[in-house]
Amino acid sequence: MNSILNKTFDEYKRNVNYDSSRYYNAMRRDSRYIAKVRGMEKICKICGYDFYVELCHIRPISDFPDEATMSEMCSEENLVYLCANHHK
């Protein structure tokens, strides 16, 4: 997991030639992996719904500089599970 936590935003971009849909998908996949390894409970932080939840970044990934690492973007303070209603 340390190799994922040390990856920078720029590394994701370079790995897929700056195709935003592809690097955001890779970052989402790795974010879900980080949450799973940390044992985050998959329930909506607001209402407690647990049938279908989405992992969300409180501060959007796009707000981080290219030098930011996954450990910064996916810190425990920046990740939260929300149901689809509250995610919107």
C-alpha positions as CSV (number, residue, x, y, z in Angstrom):
1,M,0.0,0.0,0.0
2,N,2.9,2.4,0.6
3,S,3.7,2.5,-3.1
4,I,0.1,3.7,-3.7
5,L,0.2,6.3,-0.9
6,N,3.5,7.7,-2.3
7,K,2.2,8.2,-5.9
8,T,1.7,11.8,-6.9
9,F,-1.2,13.3,-8.9
10,D,1.3,14.0,-11.7
11,E,2.4,10.3,-11.8
12,Y,-1.2,9.2,-12.4
13,K,-1.5,11.8,-15.2
14,R,1.8,10.7,-16.8
15,N,0.9,7.0,-16.7
16,V,-2.1,7.5,-18.9
17,N,-0.9,10.4,-21.1
18,Y,-3.0,13.0,-19.3
19,D,-6.3,11.4,-20.3
20,S,-8.4,12.7,-17.4
21,S,-11.0,10.0,-17.4
22,R,-8.4,7.3,-17.2
23,Y,-6.3,8.8,-14.4
24,Y,-9.3,9.7,-12.3
25,N,-10.6,6.2,-12.7
26,A,-7.2,4.9,-11.5
27,M,-7.2,7.3,-8.6
28,R,-10.7,6.2,-7.7
29,R,-9.7,2.6,-7.8
30,D,-6.7,3.2,-5.5
31,S,-8.8,5.4,-3.2
32,R,-11.3,2.5,-2.7
33,Y,-8.3,0.2,-2.0
34,I,-6.9,2.6,0.6
35,A,-10.3,2.9,2.3
36,K,-10.7,-0.9,2.3
37,V,-7.2,-1.5,3.8
38,R,-7.9,1.2,6.5
39,G,-11.1,-0.6,7.3
40,M,-13.4,2.3,6.7
41,E,-17.0,1.3,7.4
42,K,-19.1,1.4,4.2
43,I,-22.1,3.4,5.5
44,C,-23.3,6.9,4.7
45,K,-21.7,9.4,7.1
46,I,-24.8,11.5,7.1
47,C,-27.8,9.1,7.3
48,G,-26.3,5.7,8.0
49,Y,-27.6,4.0,4.8
50,D,-25.5,1.0,3.9
51,F,-26.9,-0.7,0.9
52,Y,-25.1,1.4,-1.7
53,V,-22.6,4.0,-0.8
54,E,-19.9,5.9,-2.8
55,L,-16.4,6.9,-1.5
56,C,-16.0,10.6,-1.7
57,H,-13.2,13.1,-1.3
58,I,-14.3,16.0,0.9
59,R,-11.7,18.3,-0.8
60,P,-11.9,17.4,-4.5
61,I,-8.8,15.8,-6.1
62,S,-8.7,18.5,-8.7
63,D,-8.0,21.1,-5.9
64,F,-4.7,19.4,-5.1
65,P,-1.4,20.4,-6.8
66,D,0.3,17.9,-9.1
67,E,2.9,17.2,-6.4
68,A,0.3,16.0,-3.9
69,T,0.6,12.4,-2.9
70,M,-2.3,9.9,-2.5
71,S,-1.6,9.9,1.2
72,E,-2.5,13.6,1.2
73,M,-5.5,13.3,-1.1
74,C,-6.8,10.2,0.7
75,S,-6.1,11.1,4.2
76,E,-8.6,9.9,6.8
77,E,-9.9,13.4,7.1
78,N,-10.5,13.7,3.4
79,L,-12.3,10.4,2.7
80,V,-16.0,9.7,3.5
81,Y,-18.6,7.3,2.4
82,L,-22.0,8.8,1.3
83,C,-25.2,7.4,-0.1
84,A,-26.0,8.5,-3.7
85,N,-28.5,11.1,-2.4
86,H,-26.1,12.8,0.0
87,H,-23.2,12.6,-2.6
88,K,-25.2,14.7,-5.0
